Amino acid sequence: MIDILLVDDETYVTESLELTIPWGELGVTTVFRAASAKEALAIMEENAVDIVVTDIRMPGMSGLDLVAEVSTRWSHIRCILLTGHSDFEYAKKAIQLQAADYILKPVNDDEFMASVSAAITSLRDEWDEFDKYHRLLYSRKSDYKILRENLMHDLLLGREITARALGEQLQQYEIQLEPEQPAVMMLIRLAGRFSSMDQQSLDLMDFAVGNIAEEVFGPQFNVWFGHGPHECLVMLIQHQNLNGAEAMILDEIKEPTATFREHVIRYLQGDISMVVTQPFAFEELTTAYRRGLGSLVLTGPEENMIQYLDANTTKRSDNDAQALDELYKPPVLPQLLETKQWEAAARKLEAVFDEAERVRLSREHVYEMYLSVTNAFMYIAHKQGHLVHEIDHAGFDLLLAHQLIQSPEKLRRWATEMLTKLQEELSDQEGTQSRRHVIKQVQELVTRETGQELSVKMIADKVYLHPVYLSKIYKAETGEGLGDYMIRMRMERALYLLKNTNKKIYEITSELGYQNPQYFSKMFKKHYGMTPNEYRDQS
């Protein structure tokens, strides 16, 4: 429905337009007429007008003044100016007022209809965009729980994201946390009568526990509460006083934590086990989660308590560090799984478990291996749209996980079997196999030749495709630009070398295939928000 208002002090002009123009064909339902700007404003105050067609020269308030007033009060209305004077100054003023069009008298019907049609098209496009935006906004509001939980899972499972990008997502999902400030993580396992509940009842209890948590911690802390990827509840807590010291966070959290558990016992008639981590920076979130989850599992299912992790409880021996270091050497397991390099992933697991058996890891560090491996499996399964517990439930249940971490050998058998199941489940589907094979080739080239000065053209030549076409299908299949992927792989390699070696910046520059250390530093800072030297200093 489009309503139009025709304004001209020469009434025969508006009468003629009203009678001669086939308004219905244009989609106009109502035509209003006014003999002055003042009368036009009165009509607009009473009716929902969409388009105003007005003469410029009128006694009293001119058409230009009317357009200026309309733009101020009803910015959505499209304005078309009519005049018998082909004066450039009028046209210039019309442009300044953002009029939809400028037509000279006597009016040509075809020209007039074309101008009105263009204004109607513009309005409908704007309405469509407005409608899409609000549908998207409504959908996003409805899916906030899912979006927040997906983001939490990604972060806990090791997704790398800059503080700025994370801050934008937190703000978008209305999560009141600051990624540049320290936080504390609380991992919660429902116990007591909760253990015998069905899934629907447990979902209600999760919701109730979250409400109690926000009520207890809300006055002093900002809270992000959700369901973690390893069948436990996770709460990130940050002091509302963002200038507070880390020690103050832990000191002030103990009393509300005790109150929180007391309220769960009193009002929900169940019990909970909790592990509270040391304060950590957001880039250490995955590490904090692994340590907290390890402590939660190792306490056993019947030990209901509040455990505060000590900063020194998770230090490794030199042998443990050497064995576990194999987990974190690029290409890491998530990269290999993401690029479906199944044989390389299998070799990676073999190397990790061979080293673990050689040094006889402690039970706690076997559990760290378990978390690293399961996180990788979960990450790739979720990214491909699969529910990992449907592929293999046993390894992702906190209670059954106890059986897997009795020895590296038990974990090795399960991890090998799980890798095979993942390969079968995530194998390329018919119809897209050839394109995915190309993507796999490209990713293998990039991860294998990180130190070479690769370009999109060089890779395209190796897979016998045109660079533009290769870039197009890579973006379509992965959602990431090929150039962006190549840079990301180099930057992840750079992080590892900066953190785990004593190589000079120029040596790392050369090893990554860059010719200029200044250019490498610029790329590193663009990716991580700091220079290589700054990153090394804080590591």
C-alpha positions as MATLAB code, in Angstrom:
seq = 'MIDILLVDDETYVTESLELTIPWGELGVTTVFRAASAKEALAIMEENAVDIVVTDIRMPGMSGLDLVAEVSTRWSHIRCILLTGHSDFEYAKKAIQLQAADYILKPVNDDEFMASVSAAITSLRDEWDEFDKYHRLLYSRKSDYKILRENLMHDLLLGREITARALGEQLQQYEIQLEPEQPAVMMLIRLAGRFSSMDQQSLDLMDFAVGNIAEEVFGPQFNVWFGHGPHECLVMLIQHQNLNGAEAMILDEIKEPTATFREHVIRYLQGDISMVVTQPFAFEELTTAYRRGLGSLVLTGPEENMIQYLDANTTKRSDNDAQALDELYKPPVLPQLLETKQWEAAARKLEAVFDEAERVRLSREHVYEMYLSVTNAFMYIAHKQGHLVHEIDHAGFDLLLAHQLIQSPEKLRRWATEMLTKLQEELSDQEGTQSRRHVIKQVQELVTRETGQELSVKMIADKVYLHPVYLSKIYKAETGEGLGDYMIRMRMERALYLLKNTNKKIYEITSELGYQNPQYFSKMFKKHYGMTPNEYRDQS';
ca = [
       0.000    0.000    0.000;
       1.436    3.325   -1.157;
      -0.180    6.673   -0.330;
       0.887    9.738   -2.318;
       0.329   13.467   -1.704;
       0.234   15.958   -4.621;
       0.935   19.607   -3.647;
       0.527   22.613   -5.948;
      -1.163   25.987   -5.556;
      -2.381   25.596   -9.150;
      -5.080   23.034   -8.374;
      -5.624   22.039  -12.022;
      -2.120   20.468  -11.972;
      -2.908   18.113   -9.064;
      -6.421   17.396  -10.429;
      -4.978   16.457  -13.811;
      -2.368   14.168  -12.277;
      -4.949   12.507  -10.046;
      -7.257   11.801  -13.002;
      -4.753   10.858  -15.733;
      -2.122    8.734  -14.001;
      -2.989    4.986  -13.698;
      -2.179    4.908   -9.985;
      -3.308    1.316   -9.473;
      -0.725    0.066  -11.979;
       1.966    1.849   -9.979;
       0.776    0.287   -6.706;
      -0.642    3.530   -5.274;
      -3.826    3.051   -3.233;
      -4.617    6.600   -2.064;
      -3.973    9.996   -3.675;
      -4.188   13.098   -1.465;
      -4.184   16.673   -2.849;
      -3.142   19.934   -1.182;
      -3.097   23.528   -2.476;
      -0.394   24.752   -0.104;
       2.513   23.545    1.985;
       0.547   24.283    5.161;
      -2.371   22.139    3.968;
       0.090   19.390    2.990;
       1.606   19.307    6.491;
      -1.875   19.029    8.015;
      -2.637   16.032    5.765;
       0.640   14.327    6.690;
      -0.046   14.799   10.377;
      -3.312   12.846    9.969;
      -2.323   10.253    7.328;
       0.539    7.867    6.626;
       1.868    9.437    3.435;
       4.724    7.661    1.614;
       5.505   10.016   -1.304;
       5.112   13.798   -1.634;
       5.081   15.422   -5.076;
       5.263   19.202   -4.646;
       5.639   22.315   -6.754;
       8.602   24.494   -5.773;
       7.133   27.996   -6.199;
       4.097   28.441   -3.977;
       2.919   31.444   -1.933;
       3.932   31.422    1.703;
       5.930   28.277    2.357;
       7.787   27.100   -0.782;
       8.108   23.517   -1.964;
      11.777   23.505   -0.958;
      10.822   24.601    2.550;
       8.164   21.873    2.618;
      10.714   19.235    1.606;
      13.087   20.457    4.321;
      10.293   20.181    6.916;
       9.310   16.711    5.692;
      12.928   15.540    5.857;
      13.100   16.688    9.465;
       9.793   15.255   10.669;
       9.211   12.253    8.386;
      12.602   11.112    7.073;
      11.096    7.979    5.508;
       8.921    9.956    3.017;
      10.212   10.270   -0.553;
       9.900   13.764   -2.071;
       9.649   14.648   -5.789;
       9.868   18.299   -6.867;
       7.918   19.904   -9.744;
       8.761   23.320  -11.217;
       8.327   25.364  -14.345;
      11.776   26.861  -13.945;
      14.832   24.935  -15.160;
      17.043   26.867  -12.792;
      20.194   25.050  -11.690;
      19.936   26.538   -8.201;
      16.615   24.734   -7.688;
      18.117   21.462   -8.822;
      21.130   21.965   -6.572;
      18.913   22.730   -3.585;
      16.785   19.659   -4.330;
      19.917   17.498   -4.273;
      20.976   19.021   -0.961;
      17.563   18.200    0.504;
      17.940   14.623   -0.798;
      14.793   14.822   -2.914;
      14.023   11.615   -4.795;
      13.694   13.410   -8.149;
      13.310   16.813   -9.875;
      10.816   17.164  -12.784;
      10.121   20.170  -15.018;
       6.653   21.384  -15.944;
       4.673   20.784  -18.060;
       4.766   17.240  -16.692;
       5.286   14.392  -19.113;
       3.152   11.458  -17.888;
       5.722    8.799  -18.768;
       8.495   10.736  -17.060;
       6.290   11.352  -14.027;
       5.305    7.671  -13.768;
       8.943    6.596  -14.068;
       9.910    8.959  -11.252;
       7.089    7.767   -8.969;
       7.896    4.113   -9.778;
      11.534    4.673   -8.828;
      10.476    6.227   -5.515;
       8.116    3.306   -4.818;
      10.871    0.790   -5.629;
      13.222    2.635   -3.291;
      10.610    2.580   -0.514;
       9.898   -1.118   -0.928;
      13.597   -1.958   -0.940;
      13.958   -0.010    2.286;
      10.944   -1.785    3.793;
      12.339   -5.162    2.769;
      15.670   -4.363    4.400;
      13.893   -3.100    7.512;
      11.765   -6.246    7.620;
      14.776   -8.514    7.100;
      16.694   -6.711    9.812;
      13.899   -7.063   12.345;
      13.263  -10.695   11.436;
      16.971  -11.318   11.884;
      16.947   -9.377   15.155;
      13.974  -11.395   16.412;
      15.582  -14.644   15.315;
      18.837  -13.669   16.991;
      17.028  -12.762   20.190;
      15.236  -16.127   20.080;
      18.480  -17.983   19.487;
      20.620  -16.083   22.006;
      20.928  -19.135   24.247;
      22.220  -21.237   21.353;
      24.514  -18.494   20.066;
      25.989  -17.884   23.507;
      26.483  -21.587   24.126;
      28.116  -22.100   20.723;
      30.487  -19.210   21.408;
      31.320  -20.602   24.847;
      31.990  -24.056   23.378;
      34.227  -22.599   20.662;
      36.279  -20.655   23.207;
      36.554  -23.557   25.669;
      37.595  -25.930   22.873;
      40.387  -23.644   21.696;
      39.032  -21.311   19.010;
      41.489  -18.450   18.501;
      39.913  -14.995   18.323;
      41.296  -11.514   18.863;
      40.224   -9.536   21.918;
      38.538   -6.967   19.693;
      36.524   -9.541   17.736;
      35.594  -11.355   20.942;
      34.516   -8.073   22.535;
      32.235   -7.390   19.560;
      30.639  -10.847   19.819;
      30.155  -10.559   23.572;
      28.476   -7.192   23.078;
      26.349   -8.537   20.226;
      25.113  -11.440   22.377;
      24.600   -9.105   25.370;
      27.198  -10.860   27.520;
      28.487   -8.364   30.078;
      32.153   -9.409   30.112;
      35.299   -7.563   29.038;
      37.871   -9.758   27.214;
      40.746   -7.524   28.315;
      40.006   -7.996   32.030;
      40.768  -11.027   34.266;
      38.020  -13.553   34.929;
      37.450  -16.632   37.076;
      35.905  -19.850   35.805;
      33.635  -22.082   37.853;
      32.910  -25.618   36.642;
      29.820  -27.207   38.169;
      28.708  -30.854   38.233;
      25.174  -31.663   39.366;
      25.110  -34.393   41.999;
      22.783  -35.908   44.587;
      19.214  -36.379   43.333;
      20.119  -34.669   40.041;
      22.042  -37.795   38.991;
      18.858  -39.849   38.565;
      16.890  -37.257   36.536;
      15.949  -37.594   32.874;
      17.332  -35.119   30.326;
      14.277  -32.856   30.303;
      14.372  -32.498   34.079;
      18.126  -31.874   33.976;
      17.624  -29.085   31.432;
      15.188  -27.431   33.850;
      17.675  -27.838   36.701;
      20.442  -26.300   34.568;
      18.181  -23.303   33.961;
      17.332  -23.043   37.669;
      20.989  -23.305   38.727;
      21.864  -20.548   36.246;
      19.151  -18.289   37.654;
      20.396  -18.860   41.207;
      23.962  -18.131   40.097;
      23.010  -14.842   38.463;
      20.944  -13.826   41.505;
      23.753  -14.586   43.975;
      26.709  -13.235   41.977;
      24.874  -10.463   40.093;
      25.235   -7.649   42.658;
      29.057   -7.730   42.504;
      29.984   -9.679   39.377;
      29.155   -9.991   35.708;
      28.303  -13.602   34.944;
      28.223  -15.731   31.785;
      26.558  -19.057   32.559;
      26.176  -21.962   30.152;
      26.473  -25.668   29.482;
      30.041  -26.751   28.742;
      31.017  -29.210   26.005;
      31.991  -31.940   28.532;
      28.651  -32.453   30.305;
      29.177  -29.895   33.054;
      28.001  -26.354   33.699;
      30.459  -23.506   33.188;
      30.300  -20.029   34.677;
      32.673  -17.189   33.815;
      32.764  -14.520   36.511;
      34.249  -11.051   36.232;
      34.264   -8.331   38.861;
      32.109   -5.337   37.976;
      34.945   -3.137   39.236;
      37.156   -3.647   36.172;
      40.088   -1.979   37.906;
      40.016   -4.506   40.739;
      43.090   -6.589   41.464;
      43.116  -10.310   40.673;
      43.468  -11.240   44.352;
      40.367   -9.235   45.163;
      38.353  -11.326   42.698;
      39.223  -14.559   44.492;
      38.819  -13.056   47.962;
      35.373  -11.711   47.180;
      34.138  -14.764   45.301;
      34.356  -17.265   48.166;
      31.379  -16.068   50.183;
      28.907  -15.888   47.251;
      30.193  -19.276   46.013;
      29.308  -20.874   49.347;
      25.931  -19.105   49.304;
      25.325  -20.292   45.752;
      25.813  -23.938   46.721;
      23.650  -23.532   49.835;
      20.811  -22.109   47.728;
      21.026  -24.961   45.214;
      20.826  -27.503   48.058;
      17.967  -25.652   49.801;
      15.770  -24.702   46.859;
      16.502  -27.463   44.327;
      16.983  -30.316   46.810;
      20.186  -31.486   45.126;
      23.925  -30.976   45.452;
      26.770  -29.776   43.273;
      30.524  -30.164   42.995;
      32.443  -27.055   41.990;
      35.949  -26.236   40.869;
      36.982  -22.569   40.893;
      40.029  -21.608   38.848;
      42.661  -18.970   39.450;
      42.012  -15.613   37.717;
      43.100  -15.788   34.084;
      43.283  -13.623   30.976;
      40.835  -14.522   28.202;
      43.588  -15.848   25.930;
      44.214  -18.474   28.658;
      40.552  -19.529   28.797;
      41.069  -22.920   27.143;
      43.948  -23.770   29.478;
      41.919  -22.725   32.521;
      39.030  -24.899   31.333;
      41.235  -27.951   30.844;
      42.757  -27.596   34.289;
      39.421  -26.989   35.970;
      37.747  -29.876   34.172;
      40.616  -32.185   35.041;
      40.240  -31.364   38.716;
      36.452  -31.786   38.534;
      36.735  -35.243   37.029;
      39.564  -36.380   39.276;
      37.566  -35.542   42.420;
      35.208  -38.395   41.557;
      31.443  -38.327   41.050;
      30.526  -38.666   44.740;
      32.837  -35.995   46.147;
      30.575  -32.958   46.459;
      32.698  -29.978   47.405;
      34.021  -26.571   46.447;
      37.615  -26.799   45.244;
      39.737  -23.702   44.643;
      42.634  -24.448   42.315;
      46.058  -23.404   43.487;
      48.300  -21.694   40.960;
      50.991  -24.349   41.469;
      48.839  -27.490   41.336;
      49.208  -27.974   37.603;
      52.935  -27.397   37.080;
      54.542  -30.111   34.987;
      57.769  -31.943   35.465;
      60.351  -31.646   32.686;
      59.487  -35.136   31.393;
      55.762  -34.381   31.445;
      56.354  -31.119   29.627;
      58.451  -32.858   26.975;
      55.797  -35.518   26.405;
      52.868  -33.113   26.285;
      54.760  -30.710   24.046;
      54.119  -33.131   21.181;
      50.428  -32.207   21.479;
      51.097  -28.557   20.795;
      53.603  -28.730   17.957;
      52.154  -27.449   14.655;
      50.340  -28.732   12.766;
      48.204  -29.418   15.837;
      45.472  -32.055   15.863;
      42.549  -29.639   15.193;
      44.326  -28.359   12.070;
      44.869  -31.877   10.756;
      41.262  -32.849   11.432;
      39.948  -29.617    9.918;
      41.822  -30.325    6.690;
      40.873  -34.035    6.853;
      44.471  -35.208    6.855;
      43.429  -38.445    8.537;
      46.707  -40.293    8.098;
      48.692  -37.357    9.452;
      46.272  -37.116   12.396;
      46.762  -40.810   13.130;
      50.535  -40.356   13.056;
      50.178  -37.371   15.371;
      48.243  -39.460   17.903;
      50.804  -42.256   17.682;
      53.656  -39.837   18.360;
      51.817  -38.291   21.327;
      51.004  -41.628   22.970;
      54.434  -43.125   22.251;
      56.046  -40.224   24.094;
      53.500  -40.468   26.924;
      54.262  -44.154   27.475;
      58.002  -43.524   27.353;
      57.941  -41.064   30.279;
      54.986  -42.636   32.175;
      52.793  -39.587   32.613;
      50.959  -38.902   35.855;
      47.206  -39.477   35.910;
      46.592  -35.736   35.926;
      48.644  -35.219   32.779;
      47.042  -38.200   31.081;
      43.826  -36.327   31.660;
      45.314  -33.230   30.006;
      46.021  -35.429   26.983;
      42.427  -36.655   27.087;
      41.088  -33.109   27.133;
      43.314  -31.979   24.266;
      42.292  -34.919   22.103;
      38.572  -34.731   22.907;
      38.572  -30.974   22.390;
      39.987  -31.504   18.908;
      37.393  -34.181   18.126;
      34.553  -31.989   19.409;
      35.768  -28.932   17.540;
      35.830  -30.578   14.119;
      32.575  -32.472   14.667;
      30.721  -29.326   15.736;
      32.185  -27.361   12.837;
      30.781  -29.949   10.426;
      27.354  -29.775   12.091;
      27.503  -33.126   13.920;
      26.709  -33.966   17.545;
      29.844  -35.674   18.761;
      28.133  -37.767   21.455;
      26.072  -39.402   18.699;
      29.296  -40.590   17.077;
      30.691  -41.966   20.345;
      29.060  -41.264   23.685;
      31.447  -43.039   26.048;
      34.485  -40.826   25.646;
      32.551  -37.613   26.211;
      30.757  -38.576   29.428;
      32.492  -37.250   32.552;
      31.734  -40.391   34.540;
      32.863  -42.819   31.851;
      35.941  -40.692   31.184;
      37.404  -42.043   34.435;
      37.864  -45.394   32.743;
      39.747  -43.876   29.814;
      42.331  -42.008   31.869;
      43.533  -44.931   33.947;
      46.417  -45.277   31.497;
      47.669  -43.778   28.252;
      47.131  -47.170   26.580;
      43.381  -47.157   27.276;
      43.177  -43.603   25.998;
      45.217  -44.535   22.912;
      42.781  -47.307   21.972;
      39.757  -45.074   22.375;
      41.334  -42.117   20.521;
      42.341  -44.339   17.585;
      38.834  -45.820   17.349;
      37.258  -42.364   17.638;
      39.460  -41.014   14.849;
      38.262  -43.850   12.600;
      34.616  -43.106   13.455;
      35.132  -39.415   12.736;
      36.731  -40.211    9.395;
      33.775  -42.387    8.416;
      31.200  -39.850    9.648;
      32.838  -36.792    8.104;
      33.951  -38.392    4.841;
      33.314  -36.376    1.708;
      29.792  -36.729    0.387;
      28.964  -37.643   -3.190;
      28.574  -34.626   -5.478;
      31.059  -32.389   -3.634;
      33.913  -34.875   -3.386;
      35.990  -33.389   -6.190;
      35.786  -29.842   -4.799;
      36.572  -31.003   -1.287;
      39.489  -33.014   -2.642;
      40.893  -29.797   -4.087;
      40.400  -28.029   -0.741;
      42.164  -30.895    1.011;
      45.081  -30.658   -1.423;
      45.341  -26.919   -0.865;
      45.293  -27.226    2.914;
      47.881  -29.995    2.855;
      50.125  -27.793    0.711;
      49.757  -24.852    3.082;
      50.365  -26.829    6.290;
      53.257  -28.768    4.739;
      54.992  -25.761    3.162;
      54.473  -23.047    5.788;
      58.059  -21.928    5.337;
      57.763  -21.454    1.591;
      56.825  -18.133    0.024;
      53.521  -19.492   -1.250;
      50.994  -17.447   -3.163;
      47.481  -18.214   -4.344;
      48.795  -18.461   -7.906;
      51.517  -20.946   -6.923;
      48.962  -23.142   -5.144;
      46.532  -22.827   -8.072;
      49.270  -24.009  -10.420;
      49.902  -27.060   -8.220;
      46.227  -28.112   -8.289;
      45.795  -27.140  -11.978;
      43.113  -24.504  -11.471;
      42.790  -20.818  -12.266;
      43.621  -18.688   -9.177;
      40.272  -16.841   -9.281;
      38.274  -20.068   -9.532;
      40.328  -21.718   -6.783;
      39.751  -18.748   -4.470;
      36.023  -18.853   -5.218;
      35.520  -22.563   -4.458;
      37.765  -22.396   -1.385;
      35.682  -19.550    0.057;
      32.431  -21.362   -0.810;
      33.533  -24.630    0.818;
      35.232  -23.283    3.954;
      33.791  -19.797    4.520;
      37.346  -18.428    4.745;
      39.370  -16.712    2.038;
      42.343  -18.729    0.796;
      44.717  -15.833    1.415;
      43.328  -15.428    4.949;
      43.818  -19.146    5.607;
      47.443  -19.021    4.437;
      48.154  -16.033    6.682;
      46.429  -17.699    9.646;
      48.549  -20.835    9.305;
      51.725  -18.756    9.176;
      50.692  -16.695   12.174;
      49.884  -19.809   14.238;
      53.309  -21.197   13.346;
      54.816  -17.843   14.346;
      53.113  -18.032   17.768;
      54.592  -21.459   18.387;
      58.113  -20.427   17.367;
      58.001  -17.241   19.451;
      56.778  -19.080   22.522;
      58.770  -22.299   22.306;
      62.096  -21.346   20.695;
      64.832  -18.755   21.191;
      65.060  -17.960   17.492;
      65.575  -14.352   16.484;
      62.731  -12.487   14.813;
      64.600  -12.397   11.522;
      65.146  -16.174   11.726;
      61.429  -16.766   12.279;
      60.692  -14.358    9.433;
      62.828  -16.421    7.086;
      61.450  -19.745    8.332;
      57.895  -18.584    7.618;
      58.796  -17.576    4.074;
      58.704  -13.805    4.578;
      61.543  -11.739    3.142;
      61.172   -8.649    5.318;
      61.076   -8.764    9.162;
      59.255   -5.409    9.236;
      56.529   -6.770    6.990;
      56.246   -9.910    9.140;
      55.937   -7.757   12.278;
      53.249   -5.663   10.619;
      51.252   -8.772    9.636;
      51.665  -10.285   13.111;
      50.437   -7.098   14.798;
      47.466   -6.858   12.449;
      46.539  -10.446   13.319;
      47.149  -10.436   17.088;
      47.176   -6.769   18.073;
      50.829   -6.741   19.175;
      54.316   -7.077   17.691;
      56.269  -10.358   17.829;
      58.604   -8.853   20.456;
      55.656   -7.753   22.606;
      54.142  -11.218   22.392;
      57.437  -12.875   23.353;
      57.900  -10.477   26.280;
      54.524  -11.374   27.760;
      54.870  -15.142   27.190;
];
